[in-house]
């Protein structure tokens, strides 16, 4: 009995405390409904939102102007121009319309908003893709690259911006929407999608499209929540309201997963970059400086290229850095460190500048060689590894693959065309052993067409390691053999055929050549 009596006051206090909290919550809800929600003119807000979520001449014109300004700002890498495109973009209207129509259950309004948004999206992507396709500038600038890797932070930016924008629209403070338009940046991602489409860069295309979809869905669903919070749900049943809650939560979770993975990848890359900087710095004296570092995460293996200005060359630095980074990453890492020796003397800066100039010249030469190798491989129809380059003597050689319908003359023209593009290089294109032309011979020697054929045979013979069989009458064969021997070509005479026509064909590489009589030797002549 005593126990029951003693515990009763405690129980009564707990009940009173619970009642107090319930009363507080109820009073807050009543205050919110009667003081806050009642102060909002829902009919006026809905009417304004409806006007902004329809397709009109103004909507389409402002959309095209915004898209054009956005893509030009991205191509020029001008943040000021890109911000101008954000301010003009009318896409916020139909997106907010989606949110409010979901909150009120007005599916007619929902269809109109979705239609305006879909048409606006397609027009923006198509118009920006057309501008990029016609533009001489199609490089991925910093402004473009910044919109190709969305992460979880972008979701939060869109969320907070949508909260501010929806609040401003509901409370009649729409001047705030200007800042929201800049923060959420709906048009620039669409312009980057158009850029990726025009340049067939699917990495850029998919990354920017994910950013746009993230902003779109986040703004629409946040507007739905805000509208519900302010009482915009007069047409909804209890089941519809619960279904909306499920959709909102599922959409945010669906967006959070890929964006979270992207953010985690960015975190890993930032961590590896810091580790790479530390690993390089630790292997050089304290007054050494890492001039530049470039990390290629997309390659296999991950590549690190760095330039270090140091008073003392560290011979094993590259090996040690590579080993340390491989242990950190758990997989192979390719490291290349270029060291420039500088000191503390008065001429140290000048020496460093000269070294940097030499490095720049070397880089230009390497770039020239890469372009030449790529061109030769493309023309010859072979892999780049099959192109031989003598850097010191500026010579390049490639064995061309057989091309359908291509005769010797076509290969010579290809070689001459490349040689004209790189006049400082000696280009040798070795053709396949195609059919050699016949030569018409007169008493005075080959006619004009025959001379051109001789020149072509001489060009091919200096590149293909095989003797040439010469068939015809004795006198005609002797004339042609003299001309070919003048340029060092080995020949094998064959009897047969009518006078005036000489047939040529490639002999087997191991066929022994037949020397001309000594009196028939001639001075080498220049091949036209």
Buried (B, 14 or more C-beta within 10 A) or exposed (E): EEEEEEEEEEEEEEEEEEEEEEEEEEEEEEEBEEEEBEEBEBEEBBEBBBEBBBBEEEBBEBBBBBBBBBBBBBBBBBEEBBBBBBEBBBBBBBBBBBBBBBBBBBEEBBEBBBBBBEBBBEBBBBBBBBBBEEEEEEEBBEBBBBBBBBBBEBBEBBBBBBBBBBBBBBBEEEEBBEBBBEBBBBBBBBBBBBBBBBBEBEEBBEBBBBBBBBBBBBBBBBBBBBBBBBBBBEEBEEEEEEEBEEEBEEBBEEBBEBBEEBBEEBEEBEEBBEBBBBBBBEBBEEEBEBBEBEBEEEEEBBBBBBBBBBBEEBEEBBEBBBBBBBEBBEEEBBBEBBBBBBBEEEEBEEBBEEBBEEBEEEEEEEEBBEEBBEBBBEBBEBEEEBBEBEEEEBEBBBBBEEBEEBBBBBBBEBBEEBBEEBEEBEBBBBBBBBEBBBBBBEEEBBBEEBBBBBBBBBBBBBBBEBBBBBBBBEEBBBBBBBBBBBBEBBBBBBEEBEEBBBBBBBBEEEBEBEEBEEEEEEEEEEBE
